[in-house]
C-alpha cells in the first residue's frame, strides 16, 4: 500500500486469454498475445514439429525454439543494456536470440529473501556489468492459492510474505543510492475457488482418440478434430449435448477481443473447437485430481482472473489510479523507460 500510493496503480490489469501461467508470463515479457507468441497453453502439441510442449519439462522450458517474440532481456542485451532474470518463464532459454547476462535455471528452492539478496548483489556490481533490467518472479501466492484456495489463511500468509519481500527489496535498493530506479509490480493472473465437487464430464464423443486430440487445462478444453471434414458435424453434436455450465465455440468464431481465434493462431496450436466452462466449473477426466484454486477463465467476465499493476519510481507520477489495461502493454512501457527501440511487431502499445 505504501508504494502503491507513491506511484501508479491500475484498477486491474487484464491477463491475456487463457489466464494461465506460462502464456501470461510470456505475454508480459514479449508484448504479444499467446496466439502470437506460441505459448497457447501450459501444454500443447505442435503439429508441424510433431512434438509436445509441457511447462514441467525442463527440455521444453529451456528450448527457445518454442517461444515466439523477443523477450525484454533479449531486446535489452541486443541494444547494449545488461539484463538479469530470476526464474521468469523462458529466461534460461535462448528465445529471442540471446539470454540475459545473469539468469538461473528454474527451481523453487530460493526463499524470497534469498532472491532479494541476489538482486541487490547484482545492483552492487560496477556500472558497466550491472544489470539495468531485472525480472523477478515469486511463486508463493500462486502455489498457496492452488493448494488451499484464494481465500485461505495460507494464501493470505503468502501474500504477506511477498509483500514483506517487496518492502525489503525497495529498502535495500534505496540504500544503494542508485539513480533512476523504477519498480513495476504485476501478477500473471488471478485465482478463483473452483467447484471441484461437481466437475463437468468431457463429452463422450471426444474420447475417441482416433478422431480427436483433446487438451484439458480444466478451465478450458481444446479440441483438435483430426478429419477437417468433421468439424461442423462434431460442433453441432457438441452444441446439442451441452449444458448451461459451458459454451461450445468454433475457434474461428472465438471473440475477437480475446485474440485466441483461428486467424490469430500463428503456430496452429489451439485447435478448431473450444469448450469453455463458466467459472467456477471445470472439466475433469475420470480418476484425475484437481486443485482448490484455479485460473484460466476469461478475465473480462470472471473478475477473479484480473491481475494487479503497481508502479513507482523516478519516471512515474504519484498517487494516480489508471483504468484497466491489457498486460501486453507492459512491454513497450519498460522498453520506453530503458530507452530501447522496439523493432519487431508487438501487440502492446505504450
C-alpha positions in Angstrom: 0.0 0.0 0.0 2.8 2.4 0.9 4.5 2.0 -2.5 1.3 1.9 -4.5 0.3 5.3 -3.1 3.7 6.6 -4.1 3.2 5.8 -7.8 0.7 4.5 -10.3 -1.8 1.7 -9.7 -4.4 0.2 -12.1 -8.0 -0.7 -11.2 -6.9 -4.0 -12.7 -4.6 -5.4 -15.3 -6.2 -7.8 -17.8 -4.3 -11.1 -18.4 -4.3 -12.4 -21.9 -6.5 -15.4 -22.6 -6.2 -18.1 -21.4 -5.4 -16.6 -18.0 -2.7 -19.2 -17.0 0.9 -19.0 -16.1 3.2 -19.7 -19.0 1.2 -17.9 -21.6 0.9 -14.8 -19.4 4.5 -14.7 -18.2 5.5 -14.7 -21.9 2.9 -12.1 -22.9 4.2 -9.8 -20.2 7.8 -10.2 -21.3 7.2 -10.1 -25.1 4.2 -7.7 -25.6 2.4 -10.5 -27.6 -0.8 -12.4 -27.1 -0.4 -16.1 -26.5 -1.7 -16.9 -30.0 1.0 -14.7 -31.5 4.0 -15.9 -29.3 3.0 -19.5 -29.5 2.6 -20.5 -25.8 -1.1 -21.0 -26.2 -1.4 -23.2 -23.1 0.8 -24.7 -20.3 0.9 -27.8 -22.5 0.1 -28.3 -26.2 1.1 -30.2 -29.3 2.8 -28.7 -32.3 1.6 -30.5 -35.4 4.3 -29.2 -37.7 7.1 -30.1 -35.3 5.3 -33.3 -34.2 6.2 -32.6 -30.6 4.6 -31.9 -27.3 5.4 -28.9 -25.2 4.8 -29.1 -21.4 5.8 -26.4 -19.0 7.0 -29.1 -16.5 9.6 -30.5 -18.9 12.9 -28.7 -18.5 14.0 -29.6 -22.0 10.9 -27.7 -23.3 11.0 -24.8 -20.9 14.7 -24.1 -21.8 14.4 -24.6 -25.6 14.0 -21.2 -27.1 12.7 -22.5 -30.4 9.2 -23.0 -28.8 9.0 -19.3 -27.9 8.0 -16.6 -30.4 8.7 -12.9 -29.9 11.7 -11.0 -28.4 11.7 -11.0 -24.6 12.6 -7.8 -22.9 16.0 -9.1 -21.7 16.9 -10.0 -25.4 15.7 -6.6 -26.6 17.9 -5.0 -23.9 21.0 -7.2 -24.5 20.9 -6.6 -28.3 21.0 -2.8 -27.6 23.8 -2.9 -25.1 21.7 -3.0 -21.9 22.8 -5.7 -19.4 19.9 -7.7 -18.0 19.2 -10.3 -15.4 16.3 -12.6 -14.6 15.4 -14.6 -11.5 13.3 -17.6 -12.7 11.0 -15.8 -15.1 9.4 -18.2 -17.6 11.8 -18.8 -20.6 14.7 -16.8 -19.2 17.0 -19.8 -19.2 16.3 -20.3 -22.9 17.8 -18.7 -26.0 14.4 -17.3 -27.1 14.8 -14.0 -29.0 18.4 -14.9 -29.8 20.1 -14.0 -26.6 19.8 -14.9 -22.9 20.0 -12.4 -20.0 23.6 -11.8 -18.9 22.6 -13.2 -15.5 20.0 -15.9 -15.0 19.1 -19.1 -13.1 17.6 -22.3 -14.2 14.1 -22.6 -12.7 13.6 -24.1 -9.3 11.7 -23.1 -6.1 14.4 -23.5 -3.6 15.3 -19.8 -3.1 13.3 -18.0 -0.4 12.0 -14.5 -1.3 14.8 -13.1 0.9 17.5 -15.0 -1.0 16.1 -13.7 -4.3 16.2 -10.2 -2.9 19.8 -10.5 -1.8 20.8 -11.8 -5.3 19.1 -8.7 -6.9 20.8 -6.4 -4.5 24.2 -8.1 -5.2 23.6 -7.6 -9.0 22.9 -3.9 -8.4 26.2 -3.6 -6.4 28.2 -4.5 -9.5 30.2 -1.8 -11.4 28.1 0.3 -13.8 29.3 -1.5 -17.0 28.4 -5.0 -15.8 25.5 -4.1 -13.6 22.0 -5.2 -14.9 19.7 -2.3 -15.8 16.7 -4.5 -16.4 15.9 -7.2 -13.9 12.8 -9.5 -14.0 11.9 -11.4 -10.8 9.2 -14.0 -10.0 7.7 -15.0 -6.7 5.6 -18.3 -6.9 4.4 -18.5 -3.3 1.0 -16.8 -3.7 0.1 -18.9 -6.8 1.2 -22.1 -5.1 -0.9 -21.4 -1.9 -3.9 -20.3 -4.0 -3.9 -23.5 -5.9 -3.4 -25.8 -2.9 -5.6 -24.1 -0.3 -7.8 -21.7 -2.3 -7.6 -18.0 -2.8 -9.4 -17.0 0.4 -7.4 -19.3 2.7 -5.2 -18.2 5.6 -2.2 -19.9 3.8 -2.8 -17.7 0.8 -3.1 -14.6 2.9 0.2 -15.5 4.6 1.9 -16.0 1.2 0.7 -12.5 0.2 2.2 -11.1 3.4 5.4 -13.0 2.7 5.8 -11.5 -0.8 4.6 -8.0 0.5 7.4 -8.1 3.1 9.9 -9.2 0.5 9.0 -6.3 -1.8 9.3 -3.9 1.2 12.8 -5.3 1.9 13.8 -5.1 -1.7 12.8 -1.4 -2.1 14.6 -0.5 1.2 17.8 -2.3 0.3 17.8 -0.9 -3.3 17.2 2.6 -1.9 20.2 2.2 0.4 22.4 1.7 -2.7 21.8 5.3 -3.7 21.3 4.5 -7.4 19.7 7.0 -9.8 16.6 6.4 -12.0 15.3 3.2 -10.3 11.8 2.1 -11.2 9.7 -0.8 -9.9 6.8 -2.4 -11.7 4.9 -5.0 -9.7 2.4 -7.3 -11.6 0.8 -10.7 -11.3 0.3 -13.0 -14.3 -3.4 -13.8 -13.4 -5.9 -14.0 -10.6 -7.4 -17.1 -8.9 -10.9 -18.5 -8.0 -12.1 -21.4 -5.9 -13.4 -23.9 -8.3 -16.4 -26.3 -8.0 -14.3 -29.5 -7.7 -17.2 -31.4 -6.0 -19.4 -31.2 -9.2 -16.9 -31.3 -12.2 -18.1 -31.4 -15.8 -17.6 -34.6 -17.7 -15.8 -34.5 -21.0 -18.4 -35.2 -23.7 -18.3 -38.9 -24.6 -17.8 -38.3 -28.3 -14.5 -36.6 -27.7 -13.0 -39.7 -26.0 -12.4 -41.3 -29.4 -8.7 -40.8 -29.8 -8.8 -41.9 -33.5 -10.9 -38.8 -34.3 -9.8 -36.2 -31.7 -6.9 -34.9 -29.7 -8.2 -33.1 -26.6 -6.2 -30.8 -24.3 -7.8 -30.2 -21.0 -6.5 -27.5 -18.7 -9.8 -27.9 -16.8 -10.7 -24.3 -17.2 -10.5 -24.7 -21.0 -10.9 -27.7 -23.2 -9.3 -27.5 -26.6 -10.3 -29.9 -29.3 -8.4 -30.9 -32.4 -10.6 -32.7 -35.0 -8.3 -34.9 -37.0 -10.6 -35.0 -40.0 -11.3 -31.4 -41.0 -14.5 -32.5 -42.8 -16.0 -33.5 -39.4 -15.6 -30.1 -37.7 -19.1 -28.8 -38.5 -20.8 -32.0 -37.6 -18.9 -32.5 -34.4 -19.5 -28.9 -33.4 -23.3 -29.3 -33.8 -23.3 -32.5 -31.9 -21.4 -30.9 -29.0 -23.7 -27.9 -29.1 -26.8 -30.2 -28.9 -25.5 -32.1 -25.9 -24.0 -29.2 -23.9 -25.3 -27.9 -20.5 -25.6 -24.4 -19.3 -22.3 -24.8 -17.5 -20.1 -24.4 -20.5 -20.0 -22.9 -24.0 -19.0 -24.7 -27.3 -17.3 -22.3 -29.6 -15.7 -22.8 -33.0 -12.2 -21.4 -32.7 -12.7 -19.4 -35.9 -15.6 -17.6 -34.2 -14.0 -17.0 -30.8 -14.5 -13.4 -29.6 -12.0 -11.3 -31.4 -11.1 -9.2 -28.4 -9.6 -12.3 -26.7 -7.1 -12.8 -29.6 -7.4 -16.6 -29.4 -9.3 -17.3 -32.6 -8.1 -19.2 -35.7 -6.9 -16.0 -37.5 -4.7 -15.2 -34.5 -3.3 -18.8 -34.2 0.1 -18.1 -35.7 1.5 -21.5 -34.9 -1.6 -23.6 -35.4 -1.6 -24.9 -31.8 -5.0 -24.0 -30.4 -7.4 -26.5 -32.1 -10.7 -26.0 -34.0 -13.3 -26.2 -31.2 -13.2 -24.8 -27.7 -15.3 -25.9 -24.7 -15.3 -23.0 -22.3 -16.6 -23.7 -18.8 -18.4 -20.9 -16.9 -16.5 -20.2 -13.7 -16.2 -21.9 -11.2 -16.9 -25.0 -13.3 -14.1 -27.2 -14.5 -13.8 -30.2 -16.9 -12.3 -33.2 -15.2 -11.4 -36.7 -16.6 -12.4 -39.7 -14.5 -9.8 -40.6 -12.0 -8.0 -37.2 -12.3 -7.5 -34.8 -9.4 -7.7 -31.1 -9.3 -6.7 -28.2 -7.1 -8.8 -26.0 -4.9 -7.9 -22.7 -6.7 -7.6 -22.3 -10.4 -7.3 -19.7 -13.2 -7.6 -19.7 -16.9 -11.1 -18.2 -17.4 -11.9 -15.1 -19.4 -10.9 -12.1 -17.2 -13.4 -9.9 -18.9 -16.3 -11.9 -17.5 -14.7 -13.5 -14.5 -13.3 -10.6 -12.4 -11.3 -13.0 -10.1 -9.0 -13.6 -13.0 -7.8 -10.0 -13.2 -4.2 -9.2 -12.3 -2.6 -6.4 -10.4 -0.4 -3.5 -11.6 1.6 -1.1 -9.3 4.5 1.0 -10.5 6.6 3.6 -8.7 10.0 5.3 -9.2 11.6 8.2 -11.0 9.5 8.1 -14.2 6.1 7.5 -12.6 3.7 10.1 -11.3 2.5 9.9 -7.7 -0.8 8.6 -6.3 -2.6 8.0 -9.5 -5.0 5.2 -10.4 -5.5 4.3 -14.0 -8.2 2.2 -15.6 -7.9 -1.4 -16.7 -5.5 -2.3 -19.5 -4.1 -5.4 -21.2 -0.8 -6.9 -19.9 0.8 -6.8 -23.4 1.2 -3.0 -22.8 3.9 -3.7 -20.1 6.5 -4.5 -22.7 6.5 -1.1 -24.6 6.4 0.7 -21.2 9.6 -1.0 -20.0 11.2 -0.5 -23.4 10.4 3.2 -23.2 11.8 3.5 -19.6 15.1 1.8 -20.7 15.3 3.8 -24.0 15.1 0.7 -26.1 13.9 0.6 -29.7 11.1 -1.9 -30.3 12.0 -3.1 -33.9 9.6 -6.1 -34.2 5.8 -6.1 -34.3 4.1 -6.4 -30.9 0.5 -6.3 -29.7 1.2 -3.8 -26.8 1.0 -0.1 -27.1 2.9 2.5 -24.9 
